[in-house]
């Protein structure tokens, strides 16, 4: 069912991300949707089949882009009529028929380690644990140059370094991020993150939540 003509629209994006760091070194992965930019590992929560009918009653329109159409199936990223946002927010907060942060981060890390060229590092991702750092809710707020508003729910978690798989992954990613021969993983300092660049690499503005509760830069435009 399409949103009613003339109704205001809100883009929603609900994601979990993980902070992998050592002192003032933060690991960032290359972004498939924003080539040339780097983001904290993680991505959109997925909803399960029983939620599909509920989302349809709210006129939810999933977001797609050509390069990764199948991988974005069931992502909680798309458009809603503004009138449906309160009901959606209550449903999301209840955690029913969707991934929790641990499920999301384990799946996203498995997918992203493959995308950055190191699928073998995902062998023990299913054993990893995470601890909440902060939850950020942005909006609904106007988006510069767009006709819609945006609501973002971002959950940041730390990697629990209490198991051998976690320690090995942590150490290996830090080593790779410092290797100039690896173009898909970089390290950035808190100063780099605040500036928005680490050398020639752009840093996605929401990476600022790795180090604090605020950000000052607008989003980088994604592929369409």
N, CA, C and O of each residue as an XYZ file, in Angstrom:
896
protein
N       0.858     -1.189      0.000
C       0.000      0.000      0.000
C       0.893      1.237      0.000
O       1.785      1.352      0.840
N       0.669      2.143     -0.911
C       1.504      3.337     -1.013
C       1.070      4.367      0.014
O      -0.085      4.402      0.440
N       2.040      5.222      0.410
C       1.712      6.310      1.326
C       0.746      7.263      0.648
O       0.815      7.453     -0.566
N      -0.145      7.860      1.406
C      -1.128      8.774      0.852
C      -0.448      9.991      0.235
O       0.503     10.541      0.791
N      -0.961     10.400     -0.934
C      -0.389     11.541     -1.628
C      -0.491     12.785     -0.736
O      -1.531     13.075     -0.146
N       0.617     13.494     -0.666
C       0.623     14.721      0.102
C       0.991     14.536      1.560
O       1.209     15.518      2.270
N       1.064     13.273      2.029
C       1.451     13.069      3.419
C       2.950     13.269      3.556
O       3.706     12.966      2.634
N       3.384     13.778      4.707
C       4.812     13.974      4.915
C       5.475     12.618      5.129
O       4.863     11.685      5.648
N       6.732     12.529      4.722
C       7.455     11.259      4.732
C       8.683     11.363      5.625
O       9.344     12.399      5.687
N       8.970     10.265      6.313
C      10.148     10.191      7.174
C      10.995      9.000      6.734
O      10.499      7.880      6.608
N      12.269      9.259      6.504
C      13.207      8.161      6.264
C      13.663      7.640      7.610
O      14.109      8.407      8.463
N      13.550      6.338      7.800
C      14.015      5.728      9.037
C      15.243      4.866      8.757
O      15.353      4.244      7.700
N      16.154      4.841      9.711
C      17.342      4.010      9.605
C      17.710      3.554     11.009
O      18.026      4.373     11.873
N      17.668      2.251     11.234
C      17.946      1.680     12.558
C      19.141      0.742     12.430
O      19.083     -0.232     11.679
N      20.219      1.021     13.153
C      21.459      0.283     12.955
C      22.178      0.034     14.273
O      22.001      0.761     15.250
N      22.990     -1.011     14.272
C      23.903     -1.306     15.383
C      25.324     -1.236     14.849
O      25.599     -1.711     13.747
N      26.226     -0.649     15.622
C      27.626     -0.494     15.207
C      28.535     -0.852     16.371
O      28.146     -0.751     17.535
N      29.751     -1.271     16.041
C      30.669     -1.725     17.081
C      31.939     -0.879     17.080
O      32.505     -0.574     16.030
N      32.369     -0.510     18.280
C      33.624      0.217     18.439
C      34.749     -0.788     18.680
O      34.740     -1.531     19.661
N      35.701     -0.792     17.774
C      36.904     -1.613     17.915
C      38.070     -0.633     17.982
O      38.388      0.038     17.001
N      38.696     -0.560     19.141
C      39.671      0.509     19.351
C      40.754      0.072     20.319
O      40.636     -0.932     21.021
N      41.801      0.858     20.328
C      42.883      0.709     21.296
C      43.446      2.093     21.560
O      44.003      2.729     20.665
N      43.295      2.563     22.810
C      43.724      3.914     23.148
C      43.017      4.899     22.222
O      41.789      4.969     22.256
N      43.726      5.654     21.406
C      43.089      6.631     20.513
C      43.148      6.156     19.063
O      43.292      6.969     18.150
N      43.040      4.862     18.850
C      43.007      4.272     17.513
C      41.663      3.576     17.337
O      41.314      2.692     18.119
N      40.907      3.969     16.314
C      39.586      3.410     16.045
C      39.593      2.753     14.665
O      40.040      3.344     13.682
N      39.091      1.525     14.615
C      39.071      0.770     13.366
C      37.818      1.132     12.575
O      36.707      1.095     13.102
N      38.010      1.483     11.302
C      36.908      1.816     10.403
C      37.011      0.966      9.143
O      38.104      0.678      8.657
N      35.850      0.570      8.622
C      35.783     -0.226      7.398
C      35.342      0.646      6.223
O      34.614      1.621      6.403
N      35.787      0.287      5.029
C      35.327      0.985      3.841
C      33.824      0.774      3.680
O      33.294     -0.291      3.997
N      33.156      1.798      3.187
C      31.703      1.779      3.042
C      31.323      1.394      1.622
O      31.764      2.026      0.663
N      30.510      0.364      1.489
C      30.067     -0.059      0.160
C      29.091      0.951     -0.442
O      29.080      1.160     -1.655
N      28.280      1.571      0.400
C      27.269      2.498     -0.113
C      27.813      3.907     -0.322
O      27.196      4.715     -1.017
N      28.973      4.208      0.281
C      29.596      5.524      0.138
C      31.073      5.333     -0.212
O      31.940      5.508      0.644
N      31.362      4.976     -1.464
C      32.750      4.684     -1.860
C      33.694      5.835     -1.502
O      33.394      7.008     -1.726
N      34.829      5.461     -0.943
C      35.813      6.446     -0.524
C      35.682      6.860      0.924
O      36.559      7.534      1.466
N      34.573      6.454      1.563
C      34.344      6.794      2.967
C      34.482      5.551      3.837
O      34.389      4.419      3.363
N      34.708      5.798      5.134
C      34.911      4.715      6.085
C      33.988      4.917      7.278
O      33.744      6.044      7.710
N      33.481      3.810      7.801
C      32.491      3.838      8.872
C      32.847      2.825      9.949
O      33.654      1.928      9.707
N      32.258      2.953     11.134
C      32.399      1.889     12.122
C      31.757      0.609     11.590
O      30.749      0.682     10.887
N      32.313     -0.556     11.908
C      31.681     -1.803     11.480
C      30.256     -1.922     12.041
O      29.976     -1.493     13.160
N      29.380     -2.507     11.247
C      27.989     -2.695     11.666
C      27.052     -2.272     10.569
O      27.484     -1.937      9.466
N      25.763     -2.285     10.865
C      24.793     -1.907      9.846
C      23.373     -2.050     10.330
O      23.116     -2.156     11.529
N      22.458     -2.052      9.391
C      21.032     -1.993      9.695
C      20.525     -3.261     10.372
O      20.917     -4.373     10.019
N      19.649     -3.069     11.348
C      18.899     -4.189     11.899
C      18.018     -4.785     10.803
O      17.570     -4.075      9.902
N      17.776     -6.086     10.886
C      16.816     -6.735      9.997
C      15.570     -7.142     10.788
O      15.635     -7.474     11.972
N      14.448     -7.103     10.093
C      13.211     -7.587     10.702
C      12.929     -8.997     10.203
O      13.399     -9.401      9.140
N      12.153     -9.739     10.989
C      11.810    -11.111     10.651
C      10.454    -11.158      9.951
O       9.682    -10.201      9.996
N      10.182    -12.290      9.303
C       8.981    -12.420      8.466
C       7.682    -12.001      9.152
O       6.860    -11.348      8.509
N       7.450    -12.345     10.439
C       6.179    -11.937     11.055
C       5.962    -10.428     11.111
O       4.827     -9.977     11.268
N       7.036     -9.636     10.985
C       6.894     -8.180     11.036
C       6.497     -7.579      9.696
O       6.096     -6.417      9.638
N       6.601     -8.354      8.612
C       6.375     -7.791      7.284
C       4.962     -7.236      7.128
O       4.784     -6.140      6.597
N       3.961     -7.978      7.585
C       2.584     -7.501      7.450
C       2.357     -6.241      8.277
O       1.662     -5.320      7.848
N       2.952     -6.214      9.469
C       2.797     -5.045     10.327
C       3.410     -3.812      9.664
O       2.796     -2.745      9.653
N       4.601     -3.952      9.118
C       5.253     -2.836      8.448
C       4.441     -2.386      7.228
O       4.379     -1.197      6.918
N       3.831     -3.336      6.551
C       3.017     -2.974      5.389
C       1.810     -2.140      5.790
O       1.419     -1.228      5.062
N       1.214     -2.443      6.940
C       0.061     -1.645      7.378
C       0.466     -0.203      7.650
O      -0.383      0.687      7.616
N       1.744      0.046      7.920
C       2.227      1.409      8.154
C       2.757      2.051      6.871
O       3.305      3.153      6.909
N       2.595      1.360      5.728
C       3.059      1.873      4.433
C       4.574      2.024      4.379
O       5.089      2.959      3.766
N       5.283      1.104      5.020
C       6.742      1.123      5.000
C       7.245      0.789      3.604
O       6.817     -0.196      3.002
N       8.158      1.613      3.088
C       8.759      1.389      1.774
C      10.250      1.150      1.953
O      10.989      2.098      2.218
N      10.718     -0.093      1.816
C      12.142     -0.385      2.032
C      13.028      0.391      1.077
O      12.643      0.687     -0.054
N      14.210      0.710      1.549
C      15.204      1.409      0.740
C      16.046      0.382      0.008
O      16.436     -0.636      0.580
N      16.322      0.648     -1.239
C      17.134     -0.243     -2.064
C      18.189      0.570     -2.802
O      17.995      1.754     -3.079
N      19.314     -0.082     -3.117
C      20.227      0.474     -4.106
C      20.831     -0.677     -4.874
O      21.029     -1.770     -4.342
N      21.120     -0.412     -6.140
C      21.362     -1.474     -7.109
C      22.498     -2.400     -6.707
O      22.390     -3.616     -6.871
N      23.595     -1.840     -6.177
C      24.792     -2.655     -5.955
C      24.609     -3.721     -4.895
O      25.380     -4.679     -4.848
N      23.595     -3.577     -4.033
C      23.465     -4.544     -2.945
C      21.990     -4.832     -2.652
O      21.570     -4.889     -1.497
N      21.213     -5.013     -3.732
C      19.769     -5.158     -3.560
C      19.405     -6.334     -2.673
O      18.607     -6.187     -1.747
N      19.987     -7.512     -2.944
C      19.605     -8.689     -2.178
C      20.080     -8.596     -0.732
O      19.395     -9.068      0.175
N      21.250     -7.990     -0.507
C      21.774     -7.887      0.843
C      20.984     -6.962      1.735
O      21.089     -7.038      2.959
N      20.185     -6.078      1.133
C      19.402     -5.136      1.924
C      18.003     -5.648      2.221
O      17.206     -4.942      2.840
N      17.694     -6.860      1.792
C      16.371     -7.417      2.051
C      16.098     -7.462      3.549
O      16.921     -7.944      4.327
N      14.925     -6.950      3.947
C      14.469     -6.957      5.343
C      15.252     -6.015      6.250
O      15.188     -6.149      7.472
N      15.992     -5.063      5.678
C      16.652     -4.045      6.497
C      15.620     -3.069      7.055
O      14.640     -2.742      6.386
N      15.846     -2.611      8.275
C      15.010     -1.555      8.842
C      15.585     -0.208      8.406
O      16.141      0.557      9.194
N      15.421      0.032      7.118
C      15.893      1.264      6.491
C      14.947      1.555      5.332
O      14.869      0.778      4.381
N      14.231      2.671      5.410
C      13.272      2.979      4.361
C      12.433      4.188      4.714
O      12.822      4.999      5.554
N      11.271      4.311      4.068
C      10.404      5.473      4.246
C       9.078      5.067      4.891
O       8.535      3.995      4.624
N       8.579      5.953      5.741
C       7.278      5.810      6.385
C       6.528      7.140      6.299
O       7.152      8.201      6.318
N       5.203      7.095      6.204
C       4.456      8.334      6.430
C       4.694      8.821      7.859
O       4.814      8.010      8.777
N       4.762     10.123      8.047
C       5.034     10.667      9.378
C       4.024     10.184     10.405
O       4.370      9.995     11.572
N       2.776      9.982      9.986
C       1.733      9.555     10.918
C       2.018      8.185     11.530
O       1.491      7.862     12.594
N       2.867      7.358     10.852
C       3.138      6.001     11.322
C       4.364      5.917     12.219
O       4.614      4.870     12.816
N       5.132      6.992     12.326
C       6.396      6.943     13.072
C       6.204      6.598     14.546
O       6.971      5.784     15.060
N       5.219      7.171     15.265
C       5.070      6.796     16.682
C       4.813      5.302     16.882
O       5.380      4.693     17.789
N       3.965      4.712     16.042
C       3.701      3.274     16.171
C       4.942      2.458     15.840
O       5.246      1.477     16.519
N       5.660      2.865     14.795
C       6.897      2.161     14.450
C       7.894      2.228     15.599
O       8.523      1.224     15.937
N       8.041      3.397     16.195
C       9.008      3.565     17.279
C       8.666      2.698     18.477
O       9.558      2.135     19.113
N       7.376      2.586     18.791
C       6.976      1.721     19.907
C       7.273      0.257     19.592
O       7.743     -0.489     20.451
N       6.994     -0.149     18.345
C       7.281     -1.527     17.951
C       8.776     -1.805     18.022
O       9.184     -2.841     18.547
N       9.596     -0.905     17.505
C      11.043     -1.116     17.510
C      11.559     -1.230     18.942
O      12.381     -2.097     19.241
N      11.080     -0.362     19.822
C      11.530     -0.381     21.217
C      11.166     -1.684     21.909
O      11.873     -2.122     22.817
N      10.071     -2.309     21.491
C       9.651     -3.576     22.102
C      10.551     -4.734     21.688
O      10.596     -5.750     22.383
N      11.265     -4.608     20.577
C      12.205     -5.636     20.145
C      11.569     -6.881     19.577
O      12.208     -7.932     19.522
N      10.317     -6.783     19.151
C       9.567     -7.953     18.676
C       9.782     -8.153     17.175
O       9.699     -7.199     16.402
N      10.059     -9.395     16.765
C      10.170     -9.758     15.357
C      11.262     -8.960     14.633
O      11.104     -8.574     13.475
N      12.350     -8.727     15.328
C      13.520     -8.108     14.701
C      14.770     -8.589     15.405
O      14.698     -9.156     16.495
N      15.917     -8.363     14.783
C      17.183     -8.704     15.416
C      17.415     -7.856     16.658
O      16.985     -6.705     16.728
N      18.101     -8.438     17.637
C      18.650     -7.604     18.697
C      20.063     -7.191     18.272
O      20.544     -7.610     17.219
N      20.721     -6.376     19.087
C      22.019     -5.832     18.682
C      23.072     -6.921     18.491
O      23.883     -6.830     17.570
N      23.075     -7.937     19.330
C      24.081     -9.001     19.205
C      23.889     -9.753     17.894
O      24.854    -10.002     17.172
N      22.648    -10.116     17.585
C      22.374    -10.809     16.324
C      22.788     -9.953     15.134
O      23.410    -10.441     14.190
N      22.439     -8.677     15.190
C      22.760     -7.769     14.094
C      24.268     -7.637     13.910
O      24.768     -7.726     12.788
N      24.990     -7.425     15.004
C      26.430     -7.195     14.887
C      27.175     -8.448     14.436
O      28.118     -8.357     13.651
N      26.764     -9.604     14.920
C      27.419    -10.832     14.463
C      27.202    -11.044     12.969
O      28.134    -11.401     12.248
N      25.977    -10.826     12.503
C      25.691    -10.989     11.077
C      26.442     -9.941     10.252
O      27.075    -10.267      9.249
N      26.364     -8.679     10.685
C      27.012     -7.615      9.926
C      28.531     -7.793      9.879
O      29.142     -7.575      8.833
N      29.143     -8.181     10.985
C      30.590     -8.401     10.976
C      30.968     -9.519     10.005
O      31.962     -9.410      9.286
N      30.179    -10.588      9.983
C      30.445    -11.683      9.049
C      30.389    -11.176      7.614
O      31.275    -11.477      6.814
N      29.345    -10.402      7.282
C      29.199     -9.873      5.932
C      30.310     -8.876      5.595
O      30.873     -8.916      4.501
N      30.619     -7.993      6.526
C      31.562     -6.914      6.227
C      33.007     -7.398      6.183
O      33.812     -6.864      5.420
N      33.344     -8.396      6.987
C      34.697     -8.950      6.897
C      34.935     -9.564      5.524
O      36.051     -9.527      5.006
N      33.883    -10.129      4.936
C      33.982    -10.628      3.570
C      34.161     -9.472      2.593
O      35.004     -9.535      1.699
N      33.362     -8.411      2.764
C      33.421     -7.278      1.850
C      34.774     -6.563      1.877
O      35.236     -6.072      0.847
N      35.413     -6.503      3.061
C      36.713     -5.823      3.135
C      37.871     -6.753      2.810
O      39.033     -6.352      2.875
N      37.548     -8.016      2.455
C      38.571     -8.915      1.943
C      39.186     -9.884      2.920
O      40.220    -10.484      2.626
N      38.560    -10.054      4.103
C      39.121    -10.957      5.101
C      38.047    -11.882      5.677
O      37.797    -11.870      6.882
N      37.408    -12.690      4.809
C      36.316    -13.555      5.282
C      36.754    -14.569      6.323
O      35.946    -15.006      7.143
N      38.033    -14.949      6.299
C      38.516    -15.948      7.257
C      38.450    -15.452      8.697
O      38.440    -16.260      9.625
N      38.404    -14.141      8.896
C      38.337    -13.597     10.252
C      36.955    -13.777     10.868
O      36.769    -13.545     12.062
N      35.990    -14.189     10.057
C      34.621    -14.348     10.559
C      34.348    -15.725     11.139
O      33.221    -16.006     11.548
N      35.357    -16.590     11.182
C      35.137    -17.973     11.615
C      34.508    -18.067     12.994
O      33.701    -18.964     13.242
N      34.864    -17.151     13.905
C      34.377    -17.243     15.285
C      33.520    -16.042     15.684
O      33.350    -15.768     16.872
N      32.985    -15.332     14.704
C      32.165    -14.163     15.019
C      30.942    -14.549     15.846
O      30.484    -13.771     16.683
N      30.413    -15.753     15.612
C      29.251    -16.210     16.367
C      29.490    -16.358     17.856
O      28.537    -16.511     18.620
N      30.750    -16.315     18.286
C      31.081    -16.418     19.708
C      31.310    -15.057     20.363
O      31.517    -14.989     21.575
N      31.277    -13.984     19.593
C      31.605    -12.666     20.128
C      30.489    -12.118     21.012
O      29.307    -12.391     20.799
N      30.898    -11.337     22.011
C      29.959    -10.621     22.861
C      30.174     -9.123     22.734
O      31.252     -8.672     22.349
N      29.141     -8.357     23.059
C      29.191     -6.901     22.919
C      28.573     -6.245     24.148
O      27.685     -6.803     24.791
N      29.059     -5.058     24.455
C      28.524     -4.322     25.592
C      28.028     -2.961     25.126
O      28.727     -2.294     24.363
N      26.841     -2.522     25.560
C      26.305     -1.240     25.088
C      27.180     -0.063     25.506
O      27.674     -0.012     26.632
N      27.366      0.879     24.587
C      28.094      2.115     24.861
C      27.150      3.312     24.912
O      27.121      4.045     25.900
N      26.390      3.504     23.860
C      25.408      4.595     23.813
C      24.394      4.312     22.715
O      24.688      3.648     21.721
N      23.202      4.831     22.923
C      22.158      4.804     21.897
C      21.840      6.236     21.525
O      21.607      7.080     22.390
N      21.833      6.500     20.241
C      21.596      7.844     19.724
C      20.343      7.818     18.861
O      20.226      6.996     17.952
N      19.409      8.716     19.143
C      18.225      8.882     18.299
C      18.272     10.286     17.717
O      18.238     11.276     18.448
N      18.349     10.362     16.402
C      18.382     11.638     15.693
C      17.037     11.867     14.995
O      16.604     11.038     14.195
N      16.395     12.962     15.290
C      15.176     13.325     14.578
C      13.905     12.785     15.193
O      13.869     12.338     16.339
N      12.828     12.848     14.352
C      12.804     13.215     12.937
C      13.214     14.678     12.722
O      12.734     15.589     13.397
N      14.107     14.864     11.769
C      14.638     16.199     11.491
C      14.756     16.396      9.990
O      14.923     15.421      9.258
N      14.674     17.635      9.512
C      14.826     17.899      8.077
C      16.198     17.447      7.572
O      17.189     17.471      8.302
N      16.226     17.036      6.306
C      17.467     16.652      5.640
C      17.788     17.709      4.596
O      16.970     17.951      3.708
N      18.960     18.350      4.674
C      19.288     19.402      3.709
C      19.131     18.921      2.263
O      19.669     17.882      1.880
N      18.389     19.691      1.472
C      18.229     19.382      0.061
C      17.197     18.316     -0.263
O      17.018     17.971     -1.431
N      16.502     17.778      0.764
C      15.508     16.735      0.548
C      14.140     17.193      1.044
O      14.031     18.125      1.841
N      13.101     16.520      0.558
C      11.738     16.888      0.945
C      11.244     16.109      2.159
O      10.176     16.408      2.692
N      12.019     15.102      2.605
C      11.598     14.267      3.725
C      12.390     14.607      4.982
O      13.431     15.261      4.926
N      11.874     14.149      6.105
C      12.627     14.202      7.353
C      13.298     12.845      7.586
O      13.006     11.871      6.893
N      14.194     12.795      8.563
C      14.929     11.561      8.835
C      14.925     11.247     10.324
O      15.106     12.126     11.166
N      14.714      9.966     10.625
C      14.795      9.439     11.993
C      15.824      8.329     11.989
O      15.700      7.343     11.263
N      16.857      8.510     12.825
C      17.900      7.487     12.904
C      18.011      6.993     14.338
O      18.050      7.774     15.289
N      18.062      5.653     14.463
C      18.273      5.005     15.759
C      19.588      4.238     15.644
O      19.676      3.247     14.919
N      20.596      4.700     16.356
C      21.931      4.120     16.262
C      22.359      3.580     17.621
O      22.397      4.317     18.606
N      22.678      2.296     17.667
C      23.155      1.667     18.902
C      24.637      1.348     18.747
O      25.024      0.586     17.862
N      25.453      1.926     19.601
C      26.893      1.692     19.575
C      27.274      0.743     20.706
O      26.842      0.906     21.846
N      28.085     -0.242     20.370
C      28.496     -1.274     21.324
C      29.998     -1.454     21.266
O      30.630     -1.179     20.246
N      30.560     -1.915     22.357
C      31.967     -2.258     22.398
C      32.146     -3.758     22.277
O      31.286     -4.525     22.711
N      33.247     -4.180     21.696
C      33.581     -5.599     21.603
C      34.090     -6.070     22.961
O      35.019     -5.483     23.515
N      33.484     -7.128     23.497
C      33.899     -7.673     24.789
C      35.150     -8.527     24.586
O      35.108     -9.536     23.882
N      36.248     -8.127     25.196
C      37.527     -8.816     25.008
C      37.725     -9.845     26.116
O      38.674     -9.766     26.895
N      36.815    -10.808     26.170
C      36.842    -11.800     27.248
C      36.992    -13.220     26.719
O      36.814    -14.184     27.464
N      37.320    -13.354     25.433
C      37.487    -14.682     24.846
C      38.634    -14.627     23.840
O      38.990    -13.556     23.348
N      39.198    -15.774     23.545
C      40.303    -15.812     22.572
C      39.863    -15.311     21.191
O      40.587    -14.518     20.589
N      38.691    -15.745     20.658
C      38.282    -15.224     19.351
C      38.186    -13.704     19.320
O      38.583    -13.078     18.337
N      37.662    -13.105     20.388
C      37.539    -11.652     20.428
C      38.915    -10.994     20.470
O      39.147     -9.997     19.786
N      39.817    -11.539     21.261
C      41.167    -10.965     21.365
C      41.911    -11.065     20.042
O      42.606    -10.132     19.638
N      41.761    -12.211     19.365
C      42.444    -12.399     18.086
C      41.885    -11.441     17.039
O      42.642    -10.811     16.301
N      40.547    -11.331     16.974
C      39.940    -10.425     16.001
C      40.347     -8.981     16.279
O      40.688     -8.243     15.354
N      40.313     -8.579     17.530
C      40.685     -7.227     17.926
C      42.123     -6.917     17.506
O      42.382     -5.886     16.886
N      43.048     -7.805     17.842
C      44.449     -7.585     17.517
C      44.666     -7.554     16.000
O      45.401     -6.709     15.490
N      44.025     -8.477     15.290
C      44.229     -8.568     13.847
C      43.689     -7.340     13.123
O      44.338     -6.821     12.215
N      42.498     -6.870     13.520
C      41.926     -5.692     12.860
C      42.754     -4.437     13.129
O      42.903     -3.589     12.249
N      43.284     -4.321     14.322
C      44.162     -3.180     14.607
C      45.423     -3.237     13.755
O      45.886     -2.209     13.262
N      45.984     -4.436     13.577
C      47.162     -4.578     12.733
C      46.849     -4.233     11.285
O      47.621     -3.533     10.629
N      45.715     -4.724     10.782
C      45.331     -4.450      9.402
C      45.052     -2.966      9.191
O      45.374     -2.408      8.142
N      44.450     -2.333     10.196
C      44.109     -0.913     10.049
C      45.351     -0.036      9.959
O      45.294      1.068      9.416
N      46.457     -0.512     10.479
C      47.716      0.252     10.455
C      48.575     -0.081      9.242
O      49.645      0.500      9.059
N      48.112     -1.013      8.413
C      48.896     -1.471      7.263
C      48.494     -0.676      6.019
O      47.364     -0.818      5.552
N      49.377      0.151      5.473
C      49.023      0.955      4.294
C      48.724      0.113      3.056
O      48.156      0.615      2.087
N      49.103     -1.161      3.085
C      48.819     -2.036      1.949
C      47.389     -2.575      1.973
O      46.963     -3.241      1.029
N      46.643     -2.289      3.053
C      45.250     -2.735      3.168
C      44.355     -1.515      2.976
O      44.242     -0.690      3.883
N      43.715     -1.384      1.812
C      42.949     -0.158      1.533
C      41.535     -0.150      2.110
O      40.873      0.888      2.103
N      41.063     -1.294      2.611
C      39.658     -1.406      3.017
C      39.434     -1.225      4.516
O      38.290     -1.136      4.961
N      40.507     -1.169      5.294
C      40.411     -1.000      6.747
C      41.423      0.068      7.141
O      42.593     -0.008      6.764
N      40.972      1.060      7.897
C      41.890      2.115      8.318
C      41.762      2.341      9.817
O      40.798      1.908     10.448
N      42.752      3.028     10.371
C      42.656      3.502     11.736
C      42.492      5.010     11.714
O      43.029      5.696     10.845
N      41.742      5.517     12.682
C      41.536      6.959     12.780
C      41.613      7.355     14.239
O      41.172      6.616     15.119
N      42.171      8.519     14.489
C      42.216      9.058     15.850
C      40.932      9.830     16.117
O      40.153     10.090     15.200
N      40.715     10.194     17.375
C      39.547     11.009     17.695
C      39.612     12.347     16.964
O      38.577     12.879     16.564
N      40.817     12.899     16.783
C      40.980     14.144     16.048
C      40.598     13.965     14.579
O      39.951     14.833     13.993
N      41.003     12.832     13.981
C      40.624     12.529     12.603
C      39.104     12.457     12.470
O      38.526     13.009     11.533
N      38.474     11.782     13.405
C      37.024     11.603     13.357
C      36.311     12.949     13.456
O      35.350     13.202     12.729
N      36.774     13.794     14.339
C      36.175     15.121     14.476
C      36.386     15.950     13.216
O      35.511     16.726     12.831
N      37.531     15.795     12.573
C      37.849     16.547     11.352
C      37.096     16.000     10.150
O      36.761     16.751      9.234
N      36.825     14.695     10.143
C      36.110     14.081      9.032
C      36.992     13.435      7.992
O      36.504     12.984      6.956
N      38.283     13.383      8.252
C      39.227     12.733      7.338
C      40.358     12.087      8.132
O      40.777     12.576      9.181
N      40.834     10.968      7.586
C      42.073     10.359      8.042
C      42.953     10.245      6.809
O      42.781      9.326      6.008
N      43.884     11.161      6.649
C      44.625     11.229      5.397
C      43.674     11.572      4.267
O      42.940     12.557      4.345
N      43.681     10.759      3.210
C      42.799     10.988      2.063
C      41.412     10.396      2.258
O      40.513     10.653      1.457
N      41.229      9.613      3.302
C      39.968      8.898      3.507
C      38.932      9.779      4.189
O      39.223     10.429      5.194
N      37.727      9.798      3.640
C      36.602     10.448      4.298
C      36.085      9.563      5.427
O      36.084      8.337      5.310
N      35.651     10.179      6.510
C      35.084      9.443      7.635
C      33.600      9.801      7.742
O      33.248     10.979      7.801
N      32.746      8.804      7.766
C      31.307      9.034      7.863
C      31.004      9.819      9.140
O      31.554      9.499     10.194
N      30.144     10.837      9.073
C      29.901     11.706     10.232
C      29.411     10.983     11.477
O      29.716     11.410     12.591
N      28.647      9.882     11.315
C      28.149      9.208     12.517
C      29.245      8.488     13.286
O      29.003      8.018     14.397
N      30.450      8.391     12.720
C      31.582      7.835     13.470
C      31.895      8.678     14.697
O      32.549      8.202     15.625
N      31.431      9.938     14.712
C      31.669     10.802     15.873
C      31.074     10.212     17.147
O      31.538     10.518     18.246
N      30.058      9.375     17.010
C      29.447      8.774     18.197
C      30.320      7.681     18.820
O      30.001      7.171     19.894
N      31.408      7.325     18.158
C      32.373      6.428     18.785
C      33.065      7.111     19.960
O      33.523      6.449     20.891
N      33.135      8.443     19.907
C      33.934      9.164     20.908
C      33.116     10.127     21.759
O      33.645     10.695     22.715
N      31.841     10.325     21.438
C      31.035     11.262     22.213
C      29.582     11.238     21.812
O      29.164     10.406     21.007
N      28.811     12.148     22.373
C      27.364     12.153     22.173
C      26.899     13.095     21.072
O      25.697     13.206     20.831
N      27.818     13.775     20.401
C      27.419     14.773     19.415
C      28.196     14.599     18.121
O      29.291     14.036     18.092
N      27.591     15.103     17.054
C      28.299     15.235     15.792
C      27.895     16.565     15.164
O      26.857     17.134     15.499
N      28.720     17.046     14.259
C      28.474     18.375     13.697
C      28.363     18.357     12.183
O      27.954     19.360     11.598
N      28.713     17.254     11.522
C      28.751     17.221     10.067
C      27.523     16.514      9.500
O      26.968     15.612     10.129
N      27.103     16.935      8.300
C      25.979     16.318      7.613
C      26.396     14.948      7.053
O      27.580     14.638      6.918
N      25.370     14.144      6.735
C      25.626     12.840      6.147
C      26.300     12.968      4.775
O      26.101     13.947      4.056
N      27.104     11.948      4.433
C      27.611     11.833      3.080
C      26.527     11.183      2.216
O      25.874     10.249      2.683
N      26.309     11.635      0.979
C      25.259     11.040      0.169
C      25.599      9.617     -0.222
O      26.727      9.351     -0.638
N      24.655      8.692     -0.100
C      24.900      7.310     -0.498
C      24.727      7.117     -1.997
O      24.252      8.017     -2.690
N      25.112      5.944     -2.501
C      24.778      5.576     -3.860
C      23.275      5.448     -4.012
O      22.568      5.188     -3.038
N      22.783      5.629     -5.232
C      21.357      5.477     -5.509
C      21.137      4.377     -6.522
O      19.997      4.095     -6.888
